[in-house]
Amino acid sequence: MTASPAPRPLAAPASGPVRGGPFDLADDDAYRRWRDHKLAGYPADVGDLVVEVADLAALTPAEHGALLARLRKTNMAVYAARRGGGEDKAVHRGVAARFGLARLDNNLCADDDGITPLRVIQDGRRVRYIPYTDRPIKWHTDGYYNTPDMWIRAMVLHCVRPAAEGGVNALLDHELAYIALRDRDPALVAALMHPMAMTIPPNDEGDNRIRGARTNPVFAVDAATGALLMNFSERKRNLVWRDDADTARAVAALADILHGDTPGIFRHRLAAGQGLVCNNVLHDRSGFADSDDGPGRLLFRGRYADRVAGTALSDTWPEEDRR
């Protein structure tokens, strides 16, 4: 199998204070107008995110447009394909390409082509990592241990086979999490935009250092698109938060949002032929069980340094809606 080229680094997202626009804590007027636009007509049910697709290998303009409309509103969409939902990774990459996603994150456990098969693994390197088990995974965004120039901006998660039981994803648009925190207290957002907010210690395999420590903000603004990015994990071990009162309050408030009755938290179990396309929204996964005599749960995951094309701030909050 031919390895895909390593993704070219993008400009690092802006961290710390933002100058102008809805994510500038000093520009409350822009924030209020963006917030009102964001929340107006926001879907109430996960079914509103699902688009039926005839052939995943040949998305029609109408199907692509329907998915893009949902992505612009919620940063996520779910396709449900009648054909093309098998184990052909070329179809998976083709879907990503239709949404402008090309810069694959060739992470440690990805295959040579940059796509990661998510299934229960009993041996080898992957067995150390929770996505390759049947255990629950806490709230996170993907690639939270990456350097700022290679933050994961988008993800495609395609279901080849669901588990016999379980494997439900909870999903939350990170922009809704931002709104909930900022409405509670802008100081909470300021703490999470600090460039030293969250540190992931080094990853070592025996005497071999896989990667060094990573320190990142939780919220940042994408320099290329003006869109909000989020970098987060709810893991308790091997994560160090900046030691100050506002950061502690912000982490506690975010936990309340993620585990409370928060509007906009969707729960969905991907069926065979379904897939999630998203701008790296917050998500978790419930534990699951495979059947004793079947091949087991299999999903393909592609993580991208690109954001979904057509979802820049100027696309999701066009100039004519800012007046």
C-alpha positions as protocol buffer text, in pm:
chain_id: "A"
residue {
  index: 1
  type: MET
  ca { x: 0 y: 0 z: 0 }
}
residue {
  index: 2
  type: THR
  ca { x: 139 y: 340 z: -89 }
}
residue {
  index: 3
  type: ALA
  ca { x: 172 y: 581 z: 198 }
}
residue {
  index: 4
  type: SER
  ca { x: -3 y: 913 z: 163 }
}
residue {
  index: 5
  type: PRO
  ca { x: 219 y: 1220 z: 185 }
}
residue {
  index: 6
  type: ALA
  ca { x: 245 y: 1385 z: 522 }
}
residue {
  index: 7
  type: PRO
  ca { x: 5 y: 1678 z: 554 }
}
residue {
  index: 8
  type: ARG
  ca { x: 160 y: 2020 z: 509 }
}
residue {
  index: 9
  type: PRO
  ca { x: 138 y: 2224 z: 829 }
}
residue {
  index: 10
  type: LEU
  ca { x: -118 y: 2502 z: 828 }
}
residue {
  index: 11
  type: ALA
  ca { x: -82 y: 2834 z: 1002 }
}
residue {
  index: 12
  type: ALA
  ca { x: -114 y: 2785 z: 1376 }
}
residue {
  index: 13
  type: PRO
  ca { x: -448 y: 2898 z: 1517 }
}
residue {
  index: 14
  type: ALA
  ca { x: -452 y: 3226 z: 1701 }
}
residue {
  index: 15
  type: SER
  ca { x: -447 y: 3168 z: 2077 }
}
residue {
  index: 16
  type: GLY
  ca { x: -480 y: 3417 z: 2358 }
}
residue {
  index: 17
  type: PRO
  ca { x: -670 y: 3744 z: 2305 }
}
residue {
  index: 18
  type: VAL
  ca { x: -860 y: 3772 z: 1976 }
}
residue {
  index: 19
  type: ARG
  ca { x: -885 y: 4111 z: 1804 }
}
residue {
  index: 20
  type: GLY
  ca { x: -1232 y: 4186 z: 1670 }
}
residue {
  index: 21
  type: GLY
  ca { x: -1527 y: 3967 z: 1578 }
}
residue {
  index: 22
  type: PRO
  ca { x: -1757 y: 3740 z: 1776 }
}
residue {
  index: 23
  type: PHE
  ca { x: -1477 y: 3559 z: 1960 }
}
residue {
  index: 24
  type: ASP
  ca { x: -1319 y: 3881 z: 2088 }
}
residue {
  index: 25
  type: LEU
  ca { x: -1422 y: 3902 z: 2454 }
}
residue {
  index: 26
  type: ALA
  ca { x: -1413 y: 4281 z: 2428 }
}
residue {
  index: 27
  type: ASP
  ca { x: -1659 y: 4288 z: 2136 }
}
residue {
  index: 28
  type: ASP
  ca { x: -1984 y: 4194 z: 2305 }
}
residue {
  index: 29
  type: ASP
  ca { x: -2198 y: 4342 z: 2027 }
}
residue {
  index: 30
  type: ALA
  ca { x: -2044 y: 4117 z: 1760 }
}
residue {
  index: 31
  type: TYR
  ca { x: -2072 y: 3819 z: 1993 }
}
residue {
  index: 32
  type: ARG
  ca { x: -2441 y: 3881 z: 2063 }
}
residue {
  index: 33
  type: ARG
  ca { x: -2525 y: 3913 z: 1694 }
}
residue {
  index: 34
  type: TRP
  ca { x: -2328 y: 3599 z: 1605 }
}
residue {
  index: 35
  type: ARG
  ca { x: -2483 y: 3411 z: 1898 }
}
residue {
  index: 36
  type: ASP
  ca { x: -2837 y: 3503 z: 1795 }
}
residue {
  index: 37
  type: HIS
  ca { x: -2767 y: 3395 z: 1437 }
}
residue {
  index: 38
  type: LYS
  ca { x: -2611 y: 3068 z: 1556 }
}
residue {
  index: 39
  type: LEU
  ca { x: -2899 y: 2970 z: 1784 }
}
residue {
  index: 40
  type: ALA
  ca { x: -3183 y: 3073 z: 1552 }
}
residue {
  index: 41
  type: GLY
  ca { x: -3338 y: 2758 z: 1409 }
}
residue {
  index: 42
  type: TYR
  ca { x: -3079 y: 2528 z: 1564 }
}
residue {
  index: 43
  type: PRO
  ca { x: -3185 y: 2162 z: 1519 }
}
residue {
  index: 44
  type: ALA
  ca { x: -3352 y: 1999 z: 1817 }
}
residue {
  index: 45
  type: ASP
  ca { x: -3314 y: 1634 z: 1717 }
}
residue {
  index: 46
  type: VAL
  ca { x: -3028 y: 1426 z: 1580 }
}
residue {
  index: 47
  type: GLY
  ca { x: -3257 y: 1312 z: 1299 }
}
residue {
  index: 48
  type: ASP
  ca { x: -3235 y: 1665 z: 1162 }
}
residue {
  index: 49
  type: LEU
  ca { x: -2865 y: 1603 z: 1093 }
}
residue {
  index: 50
  type: VAL
  ca { x: -2920 y: 1293 z: 877 }
}
residue {
  index: 51
  type: VAL
  ca { x: -2916 y: 1311 z: 497 }
}
residue {
  index: 52
  type: GLU
  ca { x: -3011 y: 1010 z: 287 }
}
residue {
  index: 53
  type: VAL
  ca { x: -2754 y: 941 z: 14 }
}
residue {
  index: 54
  type: ALA
  ca { x: -2816 y: 711 z: -282 }
}
residue {
  index: 55
  type: ASP
  ca { x: -2453 y: 627 z: -363 }
}
residue {
  index: 56
  type: LEU
  ca { x: -2172 y: 734 z: -133 }
}
residue {
  index: 57
  type: ALA
  ca { x: -1923 y: 709 z: -419 }
}
residue {
  index: 58
  type: ALA
  ca { x: -2119 y: 965 z: -623 }
}
residue {
  index: 59
  type: LEU
  ca { x: -2274 y: 1233 z: -404 }
}
residue {
  index: 60
  type: THR
  ca { x: -2519 y: 1445 z: -602 }
}
residue {
  index: 61
  type: PRO
  ca { x: -2504 y: 1825 z: -577 }
}
residue {
  index: 62
  type: ALA
  ca { x: -2831 y: 1817 z: -382 }
}
residue {
  index: 63
  type: GLU
  ca { x: -2696 y: 1560 z: -133 }
}
residue {
  index: 64
  type: HIS
  ca { x: -2372 y: 1753 z: -90 }
}
residue {
  index: 65
  type: GLY
  ca { x: -2566 y: 2077 z: -45 }
}
residue {
  index: 66
  type: ALA
  ca { x: -2793 y: 1923 z: 219 }
}
residue {
  index: 67
  type: LEU
  ca { x: -2496 y: 1793 z: 416 }
}
residue {
  index: 68
  type: LEU
  ca { x: -2313 y: 2125 z: 384 }
}
residue {
  index: 69
  type: ALA
  ca { x: -2616 y: 2319 z: 510 }
}
residue {
  index: 70
  type: ARG
  ca { x: -2614 y: 2110 z: 826 }
}
residue {
  index: 71
  type: LEU
  ca { x: -2240 y: 2151 z: 866 }
}
residue {
  index: 72
  type: ARG
  ca { x: -2272 y: 2528 z: 838 }
}
residue {
  index: 73
  type: LYS
  ca { x: -2533 y: 2533 z: 1113 }
}
residue {
  index: 74
  type: THR
  ca { x: -2410 y: 2268 z: 1354 }
}
residue {
  index: 75
  type: ASN
  ca { x: -2053 y: 2183 z: 1245 }
}
residue {
  index: 76
  type: MET
  ca { x: -2169 y: 1826 z: 1179 }
}
residue {
  index: 77
  type: ALA
  ca { x: -2384 y: 1612 z: 951 }
}
residue {
  index: 78
  type: VAL
  ca { x: -2463 y: 1243 z: 918 }
}
residue {
  index: 79
  type: TYR
  ca { x: -2496 y: 1070 z: 583 }
}
residue {
  index: 80
  type: ALA
  ca { x: -2694 y: 748 z: 542 }
}
residue {
  index: 81
  type: ALA
  ca { x: -2584 y: 570 z: 225 }
}
residue {
  index: 82
  type: ARG
  ca { x: -2787 y: 308 z: 41 }
}
residue {
  index: 83
  type: ARG
  ca { x: -2478 y: 210 z: -162 }
}
residue {
  index: 84
  type: GLY
  ca { x: -2105 y: 255 z: -125 }
}
residue {
  index: 85
  type: GLY
  ca { x: -2090 y: 205 z: 250 }
}
residue {
  index: 86
  type: GLY
  ca { x: -1856 y: -97 z: 255 }
}
residue {
  index: 87
  type: GLU
  ca { x: -1487 y: -139 z: 331 }
}
residue {
  index: 88
  type: ASP
  ca { x: -1352 y: 49 z: 28 }
}
residue {
  index: 89
  type: LYS
  ca { x: -1135 y: 323 z: 176 }
}
residue {
  index: 90
  type: ALA
  ca { x: -1124 y: 500 z: -159 }
}
residue {
  index: 91
  type: VAL
  ca { x: -1492 y: 583 z: -113 }
}
residue {
  index: 92
  type: HIS
  ca { x: -1415 y: 719 z: 234 }
}
residue {
  index: 93
  type: ARG
  ca { x: -1140 y: 942 z: 96 }
}
residue {
  index: 94
  type: GLY
  ca { x: -1368 y: 1050 z: -189 }
}
residue {
  index: 95
  type: VAL
  ca { x: -1634 y: 1172 z: 54 }
}
residue {
  index: 96
  type: ALA
  ca { x: -1370 y: 1368 z: 243 }
}
residue {
  index: 97
  type: ALA
  ca { x: -1241 y: 1521 z: -80 }
}
residue {
  index: 98
  type: ARG
  ca { x: -1592 y: 1643 z: -171 }
}
residue {
  index: 99
  type: PHE
  ca { x: -1577 y: 1852 z: 145 }
}
residue {
  index: 100
  type: GLY
  ca { x: -1228 y: 1986 z: 78 }
}
residue {
  index: 101
  type: LEU
  ca { x: -1053 y: 1753 z: 322 }
}
residue {
  index: 102
  type: ALA
  ca { x: -713 y: 1639 z: 200 }
}
residue {
  index: 103
  type: ARG
  ca { x: -451 y: 1692 z: 471 }
}
residue {
  index: 104
  type: LEU
  ca { x: -479 y: 1364 z: 660 }
}
residue {
  index: 105
  type: ASP
  ca { x: -327 y: 1338 z: 1005 }
}
residue {
  index: 106
  type: ASN
  ca { x: -98 y: 1037 z: 973 }
}
residue {
  index: 107
  type: ASN
  ca { x: -124 y: 961 z: 1343 }
}
residue {
  index: 108
  type: LEU
  ca { x: 54 y: 684 z: 1527 }
}
residue {
  index: 109
  type: CYS
  ca { x: -217 y: 419 z: 1482 }
}
residue {
  index: 110
  type: ALA
  ca { x: -336 y: 506 z: 1132 }
}
residue {
  index: 111
  type: ASP
  ca { x: -282 y: 270 z: 840 }
}
residue {
  index: 112
  type: ASP
  ca { x: -25 y: 362 z: 576 }
}
residue {
  index: 113
  type: ASP
  ca { x: -292 y: 553 z: 383 }
}
residue {
  index: 114
  type: GLY
  ca { x: -370 y: 776 z: 684 }
}
residue {
  index: 115
  type: ILE
  ca { x: -713 y: 620 z: 749 }
}
residue {
  index: 116
  type: THR
  ca { x: -757 y: 452 z: 1088 }
}
residue {
  index: 117
  type: PRO
  ca { x: -968 y: 135 z: 1124 }
}
residue {
  index: 118
  type: LEU
  ca { x: -1139 y: 144 z: 1464 }
}
residue {
  index: 119
  type: ARG
  ca { x: -1201 y: -207 z: 1593 }
}
residue {
  index: 120
  type: VAL
  ca { x: -1121 y: -407 z: 1904 }
}
residue {
  index: 121
  type: ILE
  ca { x: -754 y: -507 z: 1894 }
}
residue {
  index: 122
  type: GLN
  ca { x: -603 y: -782 z: 2110 }
}
residue {
  index: 123
  type: ASP
  ca { x: -232 y: -727 z: 2046 }
}
residue {
  index: 124
  type: GLY
  ca { x: 21 y: -487 z: 1894 }
}
residue {
  index: 125
  type: ARG
  ca { x: 74 y: -115 z: 1943 }
}
residue {
  index: 126
  type: ARG
  ca { x: -292 y: -17 z: 1916 }
}
residue {
  index: 127
  type: VAL
  ca { x: -396 y: -224 z: 2218 }
}
residue {
  index: 128
  type: ARG
  ca { x: -257 y: 50 z: 2448 }
}
residue {
  index: 129
  type: TYR
  ca { x: -513 y: 302 z: 2326 }
}
residue {
  index: 130
  type: ILE
  ca { x: -879 y: 313 z: 2427 }
}
residue {
  index: 131
  type: PRO
  ca { x: -1032 y: 365 z: 2077 }
}
residue {
  index: 132
  type: TYR
  ca { x: -921 y: 7 z: 1999 }
}
residue {
  index: 133
  type: THR
  ca { x: -1109 y: -140 z: 2296 }
}
residue {
  index: 134
  type: ASP
  ca { x: -1479 y: -177 z: 2372 }
}
residue {
  index: 135
  type: ARG
  ca { x: -1457 y: 55 z: 2674 }
}
residue {
  index: 136
  type: PRO
  ca { x: -1635 y: 391 z: 2695 }
}
residue {
  index: 137
  type: ILE
  ca { x: -1447 y: 699 z: 2576 }
}
residue {
  index: 138
  type: LYS
  ca { x: -1499 y: 1029 z: 2758 }
}
residue {
  index: 139
  type: TRP
  ca { x: -1575 y: 1363 z: 2596 }
}
residue {
  index: 140
  type: HIS
  ca { x: -1297 y: 1495 z: 2375 }
}
residue {
  index: 141
  type: THR
  ca { x: -1205 y: 1646 z: 2042 }
}
residue {
  index: 142
  type: ASP
  ca { x: -971 y: 1447 z: 1820 }
}
residue {
  index: 143
  type: GLY
  ca { x: -598 y: 1515 z: 1817 }
}
residue {
  index: 144
  type: TYR
  ca { x: -593 y: 1717 z: 2138 }
}
residue {
  index: 145
  type: TYR
  ca { x: -225 y: 1619 z: 2178 }
}
residue {
  index: 146
  type: ASN
  ca { x: -120 y: 1764 z: 1840 }
}
residue {
  index: 147
  type: THR
  ca { x: 93 y: 2074 z: 1801 }
}
residue {
  index: 148
  type: PRO
  ca { x: -102 y: 2393 z: 1722 }
}
residue {
  index: 149
  type: ASP
  ca { x: 6 y: 2392 z: 1356 }
}
residue {
  index: 150
  type: MET
  ca { x: -149 y: 2046 z: 1311 }
}
residue {
  index: 151
  type: TRP
  ca { x: -471 y: 2079 z: 1510 }
}
residue {
  index: 152
  type: ILE
  ca { x: -745 y: 1851 z: 1379 }
}
residue {
  index: 153
  type: ARG
  ca { x: -1006 y: 2073 z: 1216 }
}
residue {
  index: 154
  type: ALA
  ca { x: -1232 y: 1806 z: 1065 }
}
residue {
  index: 155
  type: MET
  ca { x: -1309 y: 1437 z: 1086 }
}
residue {
  index: 156
  type: VAL
  ca { x: -1498 y: 1176 z: 885 }
}
residue {
  index: 157
  type: LEU
  ca { x: -1615 y: 870 z: 1079 }
}
residue {
  index: 158
  type: HIS
  ca { x: -1765 y: 597 z: 859 }
}
residue {
  index: 159
  type: CYS
  ca { x: -1944 y: 290 z: 995 }
}
residue {
  index: 160
  type: VAL
  ca { x: -1881 y: -36 z: 810 }
}
residue {
  index: 161
  type: ARG
  ca { x: -2031 y: -252 z: 1088 }
}
residue {
  index: 162
  type: PRO
  ca { x: -2185 y: -140 z: 1417 }
}
residue {
  index: 163
  type: ALA
  ca { x: -2140 y: -334 z: 1739 }
}
residue {
  index: 164
  type: ALA
  ca { x: -2403 y: -585 z: 1842 }
}
residue {
  index: 165
  type: GLU
  ca { x: -2484 y: -358 z: 2136 }
}
residue {
  index: 166
  type: GLY
  ca { x: -2375 y: -8 z: 2236 }
}
residue {
  index: 167
  type: GLY
  ca { x: -2122 y: 217 z: 2067 }
}
residue {
  index: 168
  type: VAL
  ca { x: -2340 y: 529 z: 2087 }
}
residue {
  index: 169
  type: ASN
  ca { x: -2175 y: 866 z: 2025 }
}
residue {
  index: 170
  type: ALA
  ca { x: -2278 y: 1181 z: 2209 }
}
residue {
  index: 171
  type: LEU
  ca { x: -2210 y: 1491 z: 1998 }
}
residue {
  index: 172
  type: LEU
  ca { x: -2193 y: 1859 z: 2091 }
}
residue {
  index: 173
  type: ASP
  ca { x: -2113 y: 2147 z: 1858 }
}
residue {
  index: 174
  type: HIS
  ca { x: -1814 y: 2314 z: 2023 }
}
residue {
  index: 175
  type: GLU
  ca { x: -1960 y: 2655 z: 1938 }
}
residue {
  index: 176
  type: LEU
  ca { x: -2254 y: 2575 z: 2168 }
}
residue {
  index: 177
  type: ALA
  ca { x: -2010 y: 2486 z: 2445 }
}
residue {
  index: 178
  type: TYR
  ca { x: -1837 y: 2821 z: 2388 }
}
residue {
  index: 179
  type: ILE
  ca { x: -2171 y: 3005 z: 2406 }
}
residue {
  index: 180
  type: ALA
  ca { x: -2272 y: 2827 z: 2727 }
}
residue {
  index: 181
  type: LEU
  ca { x: -1941 y: 2918 z: 2893 }
}
residue {
  index: 182
  type: ARG
  ca { x: -1932 y: 3278 z: 2771 }
}
residue {
  index: 183
  type: ASP
  ca { x: -2291 y: 3341 z: 2876 }
}
residue {
  index: 184
  type: ARG
  ca { x: -2206 y: 3206 z: 3220 }
}
residue {
  index: 185
  type: ASP
  ca { x: -1890 y: 3415 z: 3261 }
}
residue {
  index: 186
  type: PRO
  ca { x: -1654 y: 3547 z: 2989 }
}
residue {
  index: 187
  type: ALA
  ca { x: -1362 y: 3488 z: 3228 }
}
residue {
  index: 188
  type: LEU
  ca { x: -1416 y: 3114 z: 3178 }
}
residue {
  index: 189
  type: VAL
  ca { x: -1359 y: 3150 z: 2804 }
}
residue {
  index: 190
  type: ALA
  ca { x: -1058 y: 3373 z: 2864 }
}
residue {
  index: 191
  type: ALA
  ca { x: -902 y: 3104 z: 3083 }
}
residue {
  index: 192
  type: LEU
  ca { x: -955 y: 2837 z: 2818 }
}
residue {
  index: 193
  type: MET
  ca { x: -811 y: 3060 z: 2543 }
}
residue {
  index: 194
  type: HIS
  ca { x: -485 y: 3094 z: 2737 }
}
residue {
  index: 195
  type: PRO
  ca { x: -204 y: 2931 z: 2534 }
}
residue {
  index: 196
  type: MET
  ca { x: -94 y: 2733 z: 2842 }
}
residue {
  index: 197
  type: ALA
  ca { x: -441 y: 2612 z: 2942 }
}
residue {
  index: 198
  type: MET
  ca { x: -390 y: 2238 z: 2893 }
}
residue {
  index: 199
  type: THR
  ca { x: -78 y: 2019 z: 2888 }
}
residue {
  index: 200
  type: ILE
  ca { x: -59 y: 1656 z: 2776 }
}
residue {
  index: 201
  type: PRO
  ca { x: 257 y: 1488 z: 2911 }
}
residue {
  index: 202
  type: PRO
  ca { x: 492 y: 1294 z: 2679 }
}
residue {
  index: 203
  type: ASN
  ca { x: 387 y: 960 z: 2529 }
}
residue {
  index: 204
  type: ASP
  ca { x: 651 y: 695 z: 2595 }
}
residue {
  index: 205
  type: GLU
  ca { x: 663 y: 330 z: 2489 }
}
residue {
  index: 206
  type: GLY
  ca { x: 925 y: 181 z: 2717 }
}
residue {
  index: 207
  type: ASP
  ca { x: 1245 y: 372 z: 2646 }
}
residue {
  index: 208
  type: ASN
  ca { x: 1108 y: 512 z: 2321 }
}
residue {
  index: 209
  type: ARG
  ca { x: 957 y: 862 z: 2328 }
}
residue {
  index: 210
  type: ILE
  ca { x: 669 y: 872 z: 2077 }
}
residue {
  index: 211
  type: ARG
  ca { x: 603 y: 1244 z: 2125 }
}
residue {
  index: 212
  type: GLY
  ca { x: 695 y: 1515 z: 2369 }
}
residue {
  index: 213
  type: ALA
  ca { x: 465 y: 1710 z: 2599 }
}
residue {
  index: 214
  type: ARG
  ca { x: 202 y: 1925 z: 2427 }
}
residue {
  index: 215
  type: THR
  ca { x: 60 y: 2247 z: 2566 }
}
residue {
  index: 216
  type: ASN
  ca { x: -238 y: 2409 z: 2395 }
}
residue {
  index: 217
  type: PRO
  ca { x: -530 y: 2642 z: 2450 }
}
residue {
  index: 218
  type: VAL
  ca { x: -874 y: 2482 z: 2459 }
}
residue {
  index: 219
  type: PHE
  ca { x: -1037 y: 2746 z: 2238 }
}
residue {
  index: 220
  type: ALA
  ca { x: -862 y: 2921 z: 1952 }
}
residue {
  index: 221
  type: VAL
  ca { x: -954 y: 3095 z: 1629 }
}
residue {
  index: 222
  type: ASP
  ca { x: -851 y: 2943 z: 1297 }
}
residue {
  index: 223
  type: ALA
  ca { x: -624 y: 3197 z: 1130 }
}
residue {
  index: 224
  type: ALA
  ca { x: -732 y: 3087 z: 781 }
}
residue {
  index: 225
  type: THR
  ca { x: -1111 y: 3084 z: 824 }
}
residue {
  index: 226
  type: GLY
  ca { x: -1190 y: 3292 z: 1133 }
}
residue {
  index: 227
  type: ALA
  ca { x: -1380 y: 2992 z: 1272 }
}
residue {
  index: 228
  type: LEU
  ca { x: -1368 y: 2873 z: 1631 }
}
residue {
  index: 229
  type: LEU
  ca { x: -1155 y: 2567 z: 1708 }
}
residue {
  index: 230
  type: MET
  ca { x: -1162 y: 2354 z: 2021 }
}
residue {
  index: 231
  type: ASN
  ca { x: -897 y: 2126 z: 2166 }
}
residue {
  index: 232
  type: PHE
  ca { x: -1014 y: 1923 z: 2467 }
}
residue {
  index: 233
  type: SER
  ca { x: -1008 y: 1597 z: 2656 }
}
residue {
  index: 234
  type: GLU
  ca { x: -1198 y: 1496 z: 2967 }
}
residue {
  index: 235
  type: ARG
  ca { x: -936 y: 1240 z: 3062 }
}
residue {
  index: 236
  type: LYS
  ca { x: -831 y: 1257 z: 3427 }
}
residue {
  index: 237
  type: ARG
  ca { x: -493 y: 1087 z: 3403 }
}
residue {
  index: 238
  type: ASN
  ca { x: -198 y: 1239 z: 3220 }
}
residue {
  index: 239
  type: LEU
  ca { x: -357 y: 1578 z: 3168 }
}
residue {
  index: 240
  type: VAL
  ca { x: -241 y: 1890 z: 3351 }
}
residue {
  index: 241
  type: TRP
  ca { x: -454 y: 2203 z: 3364 }
}
residue {
  index: 242
  type: ARG
  ca { x: -306 y: 2547 z: 3414 }
}
residue {
  index: 243
  type: ASP
  ca { x: -296 y: 2609 z: 3788 }
}
residue {
  index: 244
  type: ASP
  ca { x: -521 y: 2909 z: 3841 }
}
residue {
  index: 245
  type: ALA
  ca { x: -870 y: 2967 z: 3979 }
}
residue {
  index: 246
  type: ASP
  ca { x: -1039 y: 3069 z: 3652 }
}
residue {
  index: 247
  type: THR
  ca { x: -910 y: 2760 z: 3470 }
}
residue {
  index: 248
  type: ALA
  ca { x: -1038 y: 2535 z: 3749 }
}
residue {
  index: 249
  type: ARG
  ca { x: -1377 y: 2707 z: 3733 }
}
residue {
  index: 250
  type: ALA
  ca { x: -1385 y: 2677 z: 3354 }
}
residue {
  index: 251
  type: VAL
  ca { x: -1306 y: 2305 z: 3357 }
}
residue {
  index: 252
  type: ALA
  ca { x: -1577 y: 2246 z: 3618 }
}
residue {
  index: 253
  type: ALA
  ca { x: -1828 y: 2453 z: 3421 }
}
residue {
  index: 254
  type: LEU
  ca { x: -1751 y: 2263 z: 3102 }
}
residue {
  index: 255
  type: ALA
  ca { x: -1806 y: 1934 z: 3286 }
}
residue {
  index: 256
  type: ASP
  ca { x: -2147 y: 2064 z: 3399 }
}
residue {
  index: 257
  type: ILE
  ca { x: -2233 y: 2147 z: 3038 }
}
residue {
  index: 258
  type: LEU
  ca { x: -2121 y: 1810 z: 2903 }
}
residue {
  index: 259
  type: HIS
  ca { x: -2296 y: 1605 z: 3169 }
}
residue {
  index: 260
  type: GLY
  ca { x: -2606 y: 1818 z: 3216 }
}
residue {
  index: 261
  type: ASP
  ca { x: -2929 y: 1849 z: 3024 }
}
residue {
  index: 262
  type: THR
  ca { x: -2767 y: 2082 z: 2770 }
}
residue {
  index: 263
  type: PRO
  ca { x: -2967 y: 2166 z: 2456 }
}
residue {
  index: 264
  type: GLY
  ca { x: -2778 y: 2059 z: 2147 }
}
residue {
  index: 265
  type: ILE
  ca { x: -2625 y: 1738 z: 2282 }
}
residue {
  index: 266
  type: PHE
  ca { x: -2718 y: 1473 z: 2028 }
}
residue {
  index: 267
  type: ARG
  ca { x: -2682 y: 1097 z: 2072 }
}
residue {
  index: 268
  type: HIS
  ca { x: -2655 y: 866 z: 1774 }
}
residue {
  index: 269
  type: ARG
  ca { x: -2539 y: 513 z: 1702 }
}
residue {
  index: 270
  type: LEU
  ca { x: -2402 y: 498 z: 1351 }
}
residue {
  index: 271
  type: ALA
  ca { x: -2555 y: 218 z: 1144 }
}
residue {
  index: 272
  type: ALA
  ca { x: -2377 y: 37 z: 861 }
}
residue {
  index: 273
  type: GLY
  ca { x: -2335 y: 280 z: 571 }
}
residue {
  index: 274
  type: GLN
  ca { x: -2375 y: 587 z: 790 }
}
residue {
  index: 275
  type: GLY
  ca { x: -2101 y: 836 z: 860 }
}
residue {
  index: 276
  type: LEU
  ca { x: -2032 y: 1152 z: 1054 }
}
residue {
  index: 277
  type: VAL
  ca { x: -1870 y: 1449 z: 878 }
}
residue {
  index: 278
  type: CYS
  ca { x: -1778 y: 1722 z: 1124 }
}
residue {
  index: 279
  type: ASN
  ca { x: -1552 y: 2011 z: 1213 }
}
residue {
  index: 280
  type: ASN
  ca { x: -1406 y: 1812 z: 1505 }
}
residue {
  index: 281
  type: VAL
  ca { x: -1699 y: 1863 z: 1739 }
}
residue {
  index: 282
  type: LEU
  ca { x: -1698 y: 1741 z: 2098 }
}
residue {
  index: 283
  type: HIS
  ca { x: -1789 y: 1373 z: 2116 }
}
residue {
  index: 284
  type: ASP
  ca { x: -1780 y: 1066 z: 2335 }
}
residue {
  index: 285
  type: ARG
  ca { x: -1853 y: 696 z: 2286 }
}
residue {
  index: 286
  type: SER
  ca { x: -2040 y: 453 z: 2506 }
}
residue {
  index: 287
  type: GLY
  ca { x: -1900 y: 107 z: 2571 }
}
residue {
  index: 288
  type: PHE
  ca { x: -2008 y: -168 z: 2337 }
}
residue {
  index: 289
  type: ALA
  ca { x: -2021 y: -543 z: 2291 }
}
residue {
  index: 290
  type: ASP
  ca { x: -1953 y: -739 z: 1973 }
}
residue {
  index: 291
  type: SER
  ca { x: -2133 y: -1064 z: 1898 }
}
residue {
  index: 292
  type: ASP
  ca { x: -1944 y: -1383 z: 1978 }
}
residue {
  index: 293
  type: ASP
  ca { x: -1965 y: -1519 z: 1624 }
}
residue {
  index: 294
  type: GLY
  ca { x: -1949 y: -1205 z: 1407 }
}
residue {
  index: 295
  type: PRO
  ca { x: -1661 y: -1001 z: 1264 }
}
residue {
  index: 296
  type: GLY
  ca { x: -1713 y: -717 z: 1514 }
}
residue {
  index: 297
  type: ARG
  ca { x: -1755 y: -342 z: 1504 }
}
residue {
  index: 298
  type: LEU
  ca { x: -1555 y: -158 z: 1235 }
}
residue {
  index: 299
  type: LEU
  ca { x: -1541 y: 212 z: 1163 }
}
residue {
  index: 300
  type: PHE
  ca { x: -1301 y: 407 z: 943 }
}
residue {
  index: 301
  type: ARG
  ca { x: -1176 y: 739 z: 1077 }
}
residue {
  index: 302
  type: GLY
  ca { x: -1003 y: 1011 z: 882 }
}
residue {
  index: 303
  type: ARG
  ca { x: -871 y: 1313 z: 1073 }
}
residue {
  index: 304
  type: TYR
  ca { x: -784 y: 1625 z: 878 }
}
residue {
  index: 305
  type: ALA
  ca { x: -589 y: 1944 z: 932 }
}
residue {
  index: 306
  type: ASP
  ca { x: -834 y: 2110 z: 692 }
}
residue {
  index: 307
  type: ARG
  ca { x: -1169 y: 2253 z: 794 }
}
residue {
  index: 308
  type: VAL
  ca { x: -1473 y: 2150 z: 589 }
}
residue {
  index: 309
  type: ALA
  ca { x: -1475 y: 2373 z: 281 }
}
residue {
  index: 310
  type: GLY
  ca { x: -1757 y: 2625 z: 284 }
}
residue {
  index: 311
  type: THR
  ca { x: -1773 y: 2652 z: 665 }
}
residue {
  index: 312
  type: ALA
  ca { x: -1550 y: 2953 z: 727 }
}
residue {
  index: 313
  type: LEU
  ca { x: -1694 y: 3221 z: 954 }
}
residue {
  index: 314
  type: SER
  ca { x: -1787 y: 3420 z: 643 }
}
residue {
  index: 315
  type: ASP
  ca { x: -1991 y: 3119 z: 521 }
}
residue {
  index: 316
  type: THR
  ca { x: -2168 y: 3041 z: 847 }
}
residue {
  index: 317
  type: TRP
  ca { x: -2230 y: 3407 z: 938 }
}
residue {
  index: 318
  type: PRO
  ca { x: -2247 y: 3589 z: 604 }
}
residue {
  index: 319
  type: GLU
  ca { x: -2208 y: 3964 z: 581 }
}
residue {
  index: 320
  type: GLU
  ca { x: -2574 y: 4027 z: 500 }
}
residue {
  index: 321
  type: ASP
  ca { x: -2674 y: 3858 z: 828 }
}
residue {
  index: 322
  type: ARG
  ca { x: -2440 y: 4070 z: 1041 }
}
residue {
  index: 323
  type: ARG
  ca { x: -2635 y: 4393 z: 1013 }
}
